[in-house]
Amino acid sequence: MIVFRYLSREVLWTLAAVSGVLLLIIMSGRFIKYLAQAAAGQLDASVLFIIMAYRLPGFMVLILPLGLFLGILLAYGRLYLDSEMTVLSATGMSDRRLIAYTQGPALLIALLVALLSFWVAPGGVLKTQQLLNQQDALTEFDTLAAGRFQALGSGQRVTYAGGLSEDRTELQDVFITERRGDGEDAVLGVLVAESGTQEMNPDGSRYLVLNQGFRYEGQPGSADFRTISYDTYGVLLPKPEVQTEVSDREAMPTLQLLREQGLDERAELQWRIAIPLLVPIVAFFAVPLARVNPRQGRFLKLLPAILLYMAYLALLISARGWIESGKLPPALGLWWVHGLFLLIGVVLNRDALFGARQAQGGQHAAA
């Protein structure tokens, strides 16, 4: 039991370190994407960290299996390099027992991944989608920042305000340009004003009332522009369409997926089951791959081991796509991929699984 706790602690500590690094890399990339959307006015900057928190369980579903795999390789590689595995073997620690001990932390991580995959991650995707739908319902002035040009509609409309009140109802030094049409028929309209105010009507429509400004309209490249001076000018703001329905199958509860018969839904269900099953299988064939000669270094087998893991994950993703396209029967699902790599694990562990039995058979024959 002492050896089991020692090996588990080494694997779990390495798992935590590796998973932390992987999570930091993935979260940074996704945060930069959301930050770019906030800079473009597509998202409110105040919801960035909320979205990242909701997406965290989905990231952990894929990070934890890889973290465990690398944790076993690095932790056991160090034990082989420091000859600690040699000492354990000399005291009666067999390879078969080492495999059994490794499945302890692997099953713990598999249960955690199953909890995330079946319940927590879909709920996070649902909350994220609902939050993004709310952001889509915001107008350009809800995300406008003072002193920044904000483009909407693929650059067809650009808005600028030199000053903005805290409640976003009063603007100063307003500049709005809108392009209608393409090519030679394009018409450019420009509005400038000293100040502006947002007004809400009882029917829900909103107007931007501009004060003391000018309107310019004409074709780009032409000197024939129409100029209008005004004291008050009202601009109808488009009424946002609030979308409440979430159709993303990744956000569906697992119990709902069990009742669905569509190919996409069944493929999603198979995927949620596949990731927790992947954990004990990769731990199974990670044990022989972690075995290194102290003269060779602990990183000798790291590259081929990672390639084997990536082949496993890539085949799962491909099989999921085949189910969605109807090329693979949903009843077969992803089980055959697990069976294939479980067989690879048996081949890699053949000496540990069958060597002792053959040795005992030889001893009985000699007796």
N, C-alpha and C positions, 0 to 999 in steps of 0.2 A: 504493500500500500504506500510505503514511503517513496518507492521508485515511481509509482504511478502519479503521485502528487508532484514529484519533482519534474517528471517529463511533461505533465499537463501544464505546470506553471511555466516551464520554458516555452512551450508551444503557444500558450495564450498570451504571454508577454510579447513574444515576437509577433503574434497575430495582431495585437493592439497597436504596436509600432508601425507595422506595414500598412494596416488598414487606415491608420491615421494619416499617413503620407498619401496613400491613394485617394482618400476622401478629400484631402486638402487640394490635390491636383484637380480632381473632377469638379469639386464645388467652385474652385477658382474659375475654371473655364465656363461653367454655367452662370456664375455671378457676373462675369464680364459680358456675357450675352444679354442678361437682363439689364445690366447697367447701361449698355448701348441703347436698349429700347427705352429706358428711362430718359437718357440724354436726348433721344429723338422725340420725346413727348408721348410715347406710346404707353408708358407705365408711370404710375405715381411712385416717386422714389421712396415714399414711406412704406410701401408694401414689399420692397425687395427682400428684406430679411424674413418676412412672413412666408413668401413664396419659397425661399430656400429651405426654411424649416419644414414646410409641407413636402418638399421634394426629397428631403434627407432619407426617409425610410426606403424609397425606391432606389436610391444610390447604394444604400447599405445592402440591399438584396444581392447585388452583383459584386460588391466589394468584399463582403465577408468570406464567401467561398475562396476567392483568389487570395485573400489575406491569410486564411487558414493553410492553403496549399503552400504559399511562400513561407509561412511561419514554420511549417514542418520541415521544409527543405533547409531553411537557415538554422533553425534550432538544432535539429539532428545533425546537420553538417558540422556545426561547431562542436557537438559532442564527439563526433567521429574524429575531428581534427585534434581535439584535446585528449584523445584516447579514453574518454569517459565511457564510450560505448564498448570499448575493449574490456574495460574493468567490469562493466555490467555483464558482459557475455561470460567473462571468467567466473563470475559469481552465480551463474546459472540462468541468466537472462537470455531466453531464446528469441529468435526473430519472430516466431509466431506470437509470443507474449507481447513483444514490442508492437506488433500490429494491433493486437487486442487493446493494449493500453492507449494507443493512438486514437482508437475509435471512441474513447471516452470524451475528450474535448470535441471531437468531430460531431458526435451526436448532440452535444450541447449547442454547438453552433448551428447544426441542422434544425433543431427545434426553434432557435431564435430566428433563423432565416424563414422557416415555415410561418412563424407568427407574423413576420414582416410581409411576406409574400401574399399570404391569404387575407390578412385583415388590415394591417397598418398602412402598407404602401398604397393599396387601392383607395383607402380613405384620404390619404395625402394627395393623390392625383385628383380625386373629386374636389377637395377643397381648393387645390391650385386652379382647376378649370373654372370653378365658380368665381374665384377671385379675378381670374383673367377676363371672364365674361363681364364682371363689374367694371373692370378697367376699360374694356371696349365700349361700355356705355357712357364713358366720360367724354365731355366735349374738349376741344383743344384748349379752352381757357381753364379747365379743371387741372390740367397738367402744365400750364404755362408758367415759366419762371421769368422773373424780371431780368432784362438785359440779355436775353437769349433769343435767337431766331429759331423758330420751331416750324419744321416742315411737316405737312400732312398730305395724304393722298398722293404718295410717290413724288413729292415735291411740287404738286400742282398748286398748293396753297402754303404760303409762308406767313407766319404771324410774329410780331415783335411788340414788346411793351417795355418802355424804359423804367416804369415803376408799376408796382402792383400792391394793392392793399391786402391785408391778412385774410380777409374773407373772399378775396378774388372777385369782387364786384366792381371795383374802381381801378381803371388803368390810366397811365400817363404816357405821353409820347408814343402813340399807337401807330404801327405800320402794318398794313395787311396787303399782300399781293396774291392774286389768284389768276391762274392761266387756264383758259378754256379752249378746247380744240387742239389740233396738232397741225404741224406743217405750216403752210402758207395761210391757212384759215385760222391760225391761233390768235386769240385775243387776250391781251394782258390788261388786267385791271389792278390799279394801285389805290389804296386808301391811306391817307395820313391824317392824323388828328392830334390835337393837344391832349385830349382826355377822352375817356370812354367809360360807360357804365353798363353792367349787365342788368337786364330787367326781366323778371319772370311774370308771365301772364297766368290767369287762373286756369286756362286750358292746358297748361304745361309747356307752352312754347316759350322760347327765350329769345330776346333781342339784345344785340350789342348797340347801344346808342352812343354815337361818336359826336364829339363837340368840337367846333372850330377847326375845320380841316379842309382838305381838297380830295377830289377823286379824279384820277387820270385813267383813261381807257383808250386803247389803240392796238395796232399790230406791231409786234417787235420788229425793229429794223426800219420802221417807217416814222417819218416826222409828223404824220397826221394823227395827233392824239387829241382827244376831247378832254377838256379840263372843266371841272365843276367845283365851285367854292360853296361851302355850306356852313351853316351855324349848327345844325343838328342833322344827323344822318343815321337811320336805323338799318341794321343788318340782321336778318333773320338767321339765327344759329340752327343748324340741322338738329332735329330731335333724335337723340340716340335711341337705337333699338336694343332693348335689354333682353339678352338671351339667357334664359334660365335653365334650359335643357342641356344636360351633359351626355353626349352620345359616345364619348371615348370609352372603348371596352376596357381599357386599363383602369378606368375608374369604377367599373361595375363591381359590386360585392360578389364574393366567391359563391355564396348561396344562389345568387341570381344567375351566375354563369352555369351552375349545375342544371338549371332549368332550361337554358337556351340550347337550341339545336343548330344554330348557324355555324359555318366553318370558322369564321373569325373568333366567335365566342369560345368554341371548343378548343381552338388553337391557344387562346389566351389561358384557358383553364389548364391545358396540358403544360404550358410554360410555367404557371405558378406551382404546379406539382414538381416539375423537373428540377428547378433550382435547389430546393431542399434535398432532393435525392442525389444531386450532384456532389454534395458536401462529403458524405462518408465514402463515396467512390473515389474522389480525388485524394482523400486522406489515405485510402487503401493503397493506391499505386504511388503515393508520394514517399512512403516509407523506404522502398528499395531505391528510389531515385535520390534520396538523401544520403545514401551510403557512399562515402568517398574515402579515398586513400589519403592519409595525412600528407603525403608527399605531393599529391595532386592539387590540393587546395579545395576549399568548400564550394567554390563557384563553378567547378568543372561541369557538373551535370545540371546546372541551373538553367542554361539556355535550352537544351533539349527538353527539360521538364516543362518549362513555360510553353514551348511549342506544342507539347502534347496536351497541355491544359487548353491552350487556345484552339487546337483542333477539336477538342471535346465541345467547347462552347460554340464554336463556329458551326459544327454539325447540328447542335441543338437549334441554333437560330435558323439554319437552312431547313431543317425538318419542320420547324414551325411555319416557315413560309410555304413549304409544300402542302401542309395541311390547309392553310388559308386559301391556296390556289386550287385545292381539290386533287393534287397529284398524289397525295398520300392519304390513305383511309384514316379518319379520326380515331377509329378503334385501335389501330396500330400505334398511333400517337408518337410520342418520343421515347417509348419504353425500349425500343430496339437500340437506340443510341446508348442508353444506360447499360444495356446488356453487352454491347460491343466493348465499351471501355471497362466494364467489370471483368470481361474476359481478358482484356489487356492487363488489368491488375493481377489477375490470377497467373498469367504468364510471367509477369515481372516478379511475383512472389512464389514461384513454383518451388524454389529450394526451401523456403520457410514453411510452405504448406505441405509439401510432399516429401521433402528431404528427410525430416525426422522420422516419418513413418517408414520410409525405405530403409533408413539406418536401423530402426528397431527390427524390421523384418529380416535384415541381414544378420543381426545379432541372434535372433531366434533360430535362424537357419544354421549358424555356426555352432550354437549350443546343441 
